[in-house]
Amino acid sequence: MNKADMLIYIHPDLDAKKITELEITVASRSGVDCAAFDTHSHHHALMVQYDPDRIEGMEILDMVRNTDPVASIVGL
């Protein structure tokens, strides 16, 4: 199994309920190992660890953009 990391910035005004729902939605997707927001320093940064053999990064970004159309990938 391969592993890749992706950092996705969402709009900082997204409310706490949507942030929690987004975290759960992404984390439950097949091929995603974990998805979590850094609530201490960057509450609008979603770190995703996934298997690129099972899911593409753009699929994950598209999932996030269903909640936040301006979400963007930040290079690591």
N, C-alpha and C positions, 0 to 999 in steps of 0.2 A: 504494500500500500504506500502510495506517495502522499506527502503532506505539503500543503501550501498555506500561506497566511495572506490575508487580505485585510486592509483597513478601509472602512467605508465611513465617510463623514456624512452625517445627516444634518438637516436644518436644526440649529440650536433651539428653536422655539417649539419643536415637536413635544407634545405633552407626555408626561410620565406613563400614562396608560398605553399610548401608542408605542412608546419605546419598549415597554415590557412585552407587548404583543409581538412586536417586530423581532425582538430577541428570541422569543419562543418559536415563532414561525420559521426563522432562519435555522435555528439550532435543531429543529425537528426534521429538516429536509434530508433526504437520503444523500449521503456523500459528505455531509457537513459533520465534522467532529464536535465542534463547539462554536458558539457565537455569544459574545458578551460585550456589554458596554463598559468602558472605563469610567465608572461613576465618580472616582476621586479627582481626576485631573481633567478629563475630556469627556463629559457626559454625552457628547454628540459623536463620539467615535466608536464604531462597532468593529471589533476585532473578530474575524472569522477564520477558523482553521478548517480546511477541507481537503478532500482527496480529488485532485484534478483529473484523475482517471474515471471518476464517477460523476462529477458535476463540474461545469465550467464556471469560472469566475463571473462571467457576464450573466449567467443564469441567476447567480446569487444577487448581483447588483439589480437585475430586473425585479427580483422578489422585493428588495428593499424599496425600489422606486415605485412599487404599487402603493406604498405608504407615504413615501417622500419623493416626489418626482425630481427633485434637485439633488438627490444623493449622488455622491461621487467617490470613486476609488482614489485612495491616496497611495502612492508608491511606497514600497518598503525597501 
